[in-house]
Amino acid sequence: MTIKEFQALIEEKYGQRDRERGTDKTFLWFIEEVGELATALAGDDQANKQEEFGDVFAWLCTLANINDVDLEAAVERYKHRNDGYK
């Protein structure tokens, strides 16, 4: 699945509810998931790490969707970078 396909899947499943929630509240959910990922990274449970990475990415897609950002286009610039720095 491509980034674009996953972002579209998230939009299809949750888009209306996400837009009703809005950016501010959605960002809080995103931050909560980042915290759960931080906790998972401190442990040894690989399945939990994978789950939390998925959750963070899904919420990032939600934020992008409700702010009309194409994540695949947003990361395209990294394909051509070779200096290792932002």
N, C-alpha and C positions, 0 to 999 in steps of 0.2 A: 504494500500500500504506500502510495506517495504521501508527502506532507499535504498536498492539495486535496487528495482523496480523503485523508483523515479529517482535515479541517471541514470539508463538506459534510462528512458523516456527523461530526459534532453539531454542525449547523442544522442539519436535517432533524436530528434527534432532540436537540435542546435549544435551538435558536430562539424560538418565540419566548420561552421562559427566561432565557439568558438576557434577552433585550429588555424584558420587563424588570428584571433585577437591576440592570444597569451596570456601568463600569465600576463605580465605587464599591458596591457590595460584592461584585464578582471578583474584584481585586483582592478583597479580604479573604474570599474562599481560596483564591490562588495562593496567597501568602500562607494560609493554614496548611495547604498541601505541601508547600515548600518546607515548612516546619516538620511535617511528617516525613518528608524525604530526608531532611537533616538527621532526624532520629534514626531512620532506617540505615543511613550511611554509617552511623556509629556502631551498628550491630553487624552480625554475621549471617543474617537471614537473607540469602540471595533472592528468594521469591518475593520477599517483602520489598526489597530494593527495586526490583523490576516493577512491582505493582505501583509503588510510589512515583517512580519515574513516569509511568504511564499516566497517573493521575495529574502530575504537574504539567505534562505535555497537553493533556486534554483541557485543563483549565487555561493554559496559555492559548490554545486554539480558540476557546470561548472568548477570551479577552480580545483576541485578534478579530474574531467574527463581529463582535458588537462594536468594534471600532473600525470596521471596514479595512482591515489590513490582511493582505495575502501573505501568509507566512512563507510560502515557498519562494515568492518574489523577494521577500525581505531577507532571506538567507542566501540568495543567489550570489551576492557579492563575495561570499566566502569561498566560492568555487575557484575564483581567480586570484585569491590572496596567497602569497607564498612567504611572507615575511614573519608569520607567526604572531603578529601583534594586531591589536584592534586598530 
